[in-house]
Amino acid sequence: MVLPASASQPEGFTATSSPALQMNLIRPFRALRPLPERAAEIAAPPYDVLTGAEARRYAAGNPWSFLRVSKAEIDLPESVDPYSGIVYEKARANLDKLIACGALRRDRVCGFYAYRLEAGLHVQTGLGLVASVQAYRDNRIKRHELTRPDKETDRVRHMEALGAQTGPAMLAYPRAPEVDRLLAESTIEAPDTAVTAIDGVRHSIWPITRPGVVDQLTRAFESLPALYIADGHHRIAAAERVATAPRSKETAAEQARVPDGFLAVAFPHHAMRILDYNRVVTDLGGLSESVFLERVGERFDVFEASGQVRPAARGEFGLYLPGRWFRLRVHQNRVPLHDPVARLDVSILAQELLGPILSITDLRRDSRIDFVGGIRGLDELERRVASDMAAAFALYPTAIEDLMAVADHGDVMPPKSTWFEPKLADGLLCHVLEDR
């Protein structure tokens, strides 16, 4: 949907026609973003890490929260289907309100954006950009997981209703000293925008608009062999669908002017942090605890522990049954070291325990399994077993190098293999889909 220029729109939010564009791997853009003094109220967690109930609680009492755009069902009765048309209409209305009152304004100058995440002692600085959909199609921007059509369609409808991409995907770039240097030089001064979220993560943004630096960054990225999707596969797949959707009453020349890109922040791979992504199951497949442990012992060394088990190395797992923790170590002759997917701990657990012992073979669709991000801690695993689950499994985090190896091999990981933390905020950078 076009965000039309009109006298009623705030200054700086004028849709412009784009020149015919030969898309590089990345390009600068004019972000729609909050006034610095409104940023703390507007910034919100990514739309897909909160349930509807959690989003309602998070945004309660804050009319500026960007969750009212990214999860607009929170402003409608709880009985409303979150995928109904009225939700996307409400999202557009809420975005328009933020623009009309001046809380969100579009930058006048095209540029990149240095984006820093700080969580305790962990610091990572990346580049906010628009990445090429064509590069994604050509596998120069590499994926590592499958997407679900229904979740893609949700983001397609959201983008088209708003005429904008409102939450960045997270990318990783391989070793690039020139990019790191330019980012360091661009973040010497105080940030233009800085927000400390409820979870304690600090988000800082510096616009990068000097033409020479923009050109240097563009060329530095163009020299990279690939970028890797860390988080946001559904956002990117949806952007690709929007970019290639048939458009009536357009000439070929007009089609060529439609920007080919999706909103992202790219971080150096060595600076990114992946937490564990744990599993809980509803039952033991009809087995008693003793028989279940006996079966597990055929494939793993099993040690009962005196307290919570956080795996300390690859091939090690924590198992929690009601009131008891166990440490599992897979028998090494069962690990296929030369297969980048099969050697992952998430794959080992699936192939050596979930499938053969519990008959859980489809992790994407089986209702007997659920997933718990490592940010929620081991206490959450105990809570789930006490409330609605029979057993929990704590995993060692997947390494970013393993993610890249899988993507380079053209494979995909099992579902819920990586939990990147800290996460980007929604609402701090938006990409307007011009010429729509």
N, C-alpha and C positions, 0 to 999 in steps of 0.2 A: 504494500500500500504506500502511496506517495505521502510524504509529509509536506504538504504544499506550502509555498511561501505566501504569507498574507500579512496585511497591516496589523492584524490582531496578534501575530506571533511575536515573542520577544526578539529584540535585536540579537543577531548572532545565530538565529535559527532559520536561515533562509535556504531552502533546498535549491541546489544549483545543478545545472547540467554538467556532466563530466566529459572531458575530452576523450576521444578514442584512446583506449588504454591497452598497452602491452603490459600485462601483469607480470611483475617480478615475483620472486618468492614472497616478498613482503612489500607493503607500501605504507606511507604515512596517511593520516586521515584527520579530520576535524571532529574531535570527540564531543559528544553531548555529555556533560558532566556537572556535578553539583557546584554551587558556590562553596568556597572553602568553609564558610561559617555554617553551612547546612549539611556538609558531607557526613558528619558523625550521625546525624539523624537519618539520613537517606541510606547510607551503606547497609547492606544486608547480606546474610549468608547466601551461598548459591541456592537456587530454587530447589535443587534436587537432593539436598542433604537434610531437609526438614520435612516432617509429615505436615499435613494440613493443620492438625491440632497444635503442633509445635510452632508453626508459623503464626497462628492466631495469637498464641501466648507471647511470642517474640515481638510482634508488632503492636500489641495492646497498648493503647494510650499514646501511640506515636503515629500521627497522621502522615508523616513524611517517609515512613519506612518504605524502601523499594520493594519489599515483599508485596506491597499492594499493587505493584506492577508485575512482578515475576510470578506471584502466586495470588492472583486477584480474587480467587475464590474465598479468601479470608474476609472479604468485604461483602460477601453474599451469604444467604442462609446455608447452614451446614448440610442441608438436604440437596443443595445444588451439585450436580455432577461437575467435577473440576475440569472436564473436557467438553463441556457444553459451550455453545457459541456465546452465551451471555458472559462467560468468564473472560473471553478474549476481548469482548467489547468493553468490559469493565477495566481490563488492563490498559486499553488504549485511553479510556477516559481518565484514568488515574495518572497516566503519563502526561496527558495533555494538561492536567491541573498543575503538575510539577513544573511544566514548561511555562504555562501561562502566568504563574505567580513568580517566576524568575528563579526558583530554587534550582532548576536545571537550565544550563545555557550551553549553546554550542560554540566551541572555539572558532575564532575568526581565521586563524592561521593553521595550515595543515602541518602536522608533525607526528613524531613518535612520542611515547610517554614512558619514562623510567618508572617502574613500579617496584617498590621494596616491601617485602613481608618480613616482619620481625616477630618471633615467638620465643620469648625467653632469650637464650643465648643464640638461637638459630636465626640467621639472617640470609635472605636470598634476594637478589635484585635482578629484575628482568626488563624486557622491552614490550610495551603495549603497542600493538600494530594491527594491521589488517593483512591476513595471510591469503595466499592464492588458493582458490577452490580448484583451479586447474592443476596446481601442484599436488593437491590432495588426490585428485583423480589419477594423476600420473604416479602416485605413490612416492613422491618426493617429500610429502608430509605423510608420515607413516603411522598407521593405526596398529593397535595391539589387541583390540577386543571387538566383538560383534555388537551391533546395535539392534534394538527392538523397533519394528516399524511403528508401533503405537506411540512410543516415546518420541520418535522422530517427528511424527505427524503433529504431536502436541507443540513442539518447538517451531515447526513450519507455520502452524496457525498463529502462534504467538508472534513470530517475526512479521508475518504478513499483516496481522492486525495492527501492529505498532509501526510498521515501516522502519524497524530498527532491530539490531541485535543488542540485547541489554545485559548480557553476561558474557565475559570473555572465557574462551577455552584456555587451558594451560598447556603450553608446549615446552619441550626440552630441546636445547640445541647442543650439539657435540662441541668438543674443544674449539674455542674461538677467542684467542687472546685479544684480537683487535676489538671485538664486540665488548668484551669485559672491560677493556681500557676505556672505550668511549662511554660506557655506562658509568664507570667510576668517575670520570671527569664531569659527567652530566649531573652528578648527584652530590657535588661538593657543597653547594649552597643549601640553604634550608628548603624543604619541599614546598611546592605550591599548595598541596593538600596533604593533610595528615589526620588519620583517624585511628583511634584505639577502640577496637570492637569489644563487645561484652565478654568474649572469650579471652581477652588480653592480647590478641594479635594486633600489631600496629601496621597499618597500610599507609604508605607514603607515595606521593606521585609528583614527578617533575616533568613538565612539558619540555620536549626537545624540538625546537623549531628553527634553529640556525641552519640555513640551506646546506652549508658545507658538512655539518655533522649528520644531517639527514641523509645526504648522498653517501657519506662514508659508511653509515650503518646499512643502507640499502645494498651497497656493493659488498660489504662484509658478509651479509646474510646470503647474497647471491652466490658467493663462493663456497658456501657450505654444501656438503653432499646431500643432507637431508635435515628435516626437523621431525620430531617425534611427538605424537599426541600423548600427553600425560593424563589429562582430565578433560572431559567435554566432548567425547565421541558423538553423543546425540546432537549437541549444538552444531557441530561441524557437519554431520550428515544432513541435518536439516537445512543448513546454509547452502549446501550443495544442491539440495532439491529446490530451494527457492531460486537459486541462481540459474537453474536449467529449466524452470517451469515454462511451458508455452505461454506466449504473450500475444494476445490478439491485437490487431491494428498496429503492429510495429513493423517498421521496415528493418532490413538487415542492418542498416547503419545505426538505427536507434537501438537495436539489440546489442550492438557492439559497444555502446556507451554504458550499458548496465555494469556497474562495478562488480568484478569477480573476486569476492573475498569474504572472509569471516573474521570476526573480532577475536583476538588472542593476546596473551602475554607469554613471551618466550623467555625461559630461564636457562642459565647454564646447567647442564645435567648434573655436574658434580656438586652443585649447591642445593639440589632438591632433596627433600626428605620424604621417604615412604614409610608409613606405619603399617603394622600388621592389619590384616583383614580376616577376622575370625569367623568361625562357623558354629551354629547351634542346630541341633536336630530334635525333632518332636518325639522320636521313639527309637528304640534299639532294634527295630525290625523283628519284634517278637522274641528276642533273646533276653535271657536273664542277664544281670550285670556280670555274674561270674562266667557264663558262657561267652558273653561278648568280650570280656577281657582275655579269655583263653584264645578266642579267634584272633584278636588283635596281636597277641603274643606270637602267633605264627609268622607275622610279618614285621613286627617291631619288638625291640627290647622295652619292657614295661617296668617302671620303677614307681612305687607309691611315694608321694611327696608329703612333707609336713605342712606345706602351705601352697599358695598360688604358684603356678609354673608359667614363667615367661620364657619361651625358648631362647637359648643363648647362641644358637648356631643353626645353619641349614641342616635339614634332615631331622630336626628335633621338634617335638610338638608337646603342647600341654593338653591334657584331657581332664575335663571336670565332670564327674558324676555326682549325684546329690551328696554333699558333705565331704567329698574326697577328690583330691588332685593326684594326677599321675603324670610322669614324664615319659614320653615315648621317643625312641630313637629308631628310625627305619633301618632295616638290615641293608647294608651298603650294596649287596649284590642285587638289590631290587631297584637301584637308581640308574636310569639310562643317561649316563653323563654326557653323551654326544648329541642328545636331542634337546634343543633350547626350551621346548615347552614341557616335555615329559619330566625333565629334571627339576622343575619348579616345585617348591614345597606344596603349593596349592594343587598341583597335578598329582604329586605323590599321595597326598591325603585322599584325593578323589579316586585314584586308581588302585590304591592298596587297602583302603578302609571303607570309604563311603560307598563305593560301588560293590565290591565283592562281599562285604560284611553286612552293610545296611541296605543294599539294593537301591541306593540313590545314585542314579546315573545321569540325570539331566539337571544340572545345577541351575539352569536358567528357568526351568518350569516346575520342578518338583516342589510341592507345597510342604514337604517334610523338612526342608532345610531353609535356614535364614542366615543372614550375614550381619556381622557387628563390626563396625569400623573401630580400629585400634584407639582412636581418640576417646572412646567411651570406657576404655580400661577393662581389666580383668574382673573388677567388681560387677560390671554389667553382665558378664558371662555367668557369674554365680547367680545374679538376680534373675536372669532369664531361665536358668535351670530350676530355680525355686518357684517360678511362676508358671511357665508354660512349655518348658523344654525338658528333654530327658538327658541330654549331654551337650557339652560345649568343647570346642577345639580351639586352642590358641596356637597361632602360627608365627613363624619367624618372618619378618618383612621381606617382600620381594625387592631385589636390588634394581636400581635404575639401569644398570648395565645389562641385566637379564631382560628387562623390558625392551631395550634397544636391540638386543640380540634376536629376540622373538620377532620384532618388527622387521629387522633386516632380513630375516629368513622368510618373510612373507606369511608368518603364522599368526594365530591369535591365542591369547591366554584364556584360561578358564574364567568364567564370570567372577567378578569381585576379587581380582587378584591384587590390586593396588589401592591403597588409601593415601593420597597425597595430603600432607599437612605441613604448614598451614595452607589454607585455601584462599583463592581470590574472592573478593567481595563482588556482589552484584550491585550495579548502580553507580559505581565510581567512574566507569568508562562505558559509554554506549556508542555504537556505530550506526549512524543513520544510513539507511538504504536509499541512496539518491536515485533519481530517475524512475521512481516506482509510483 
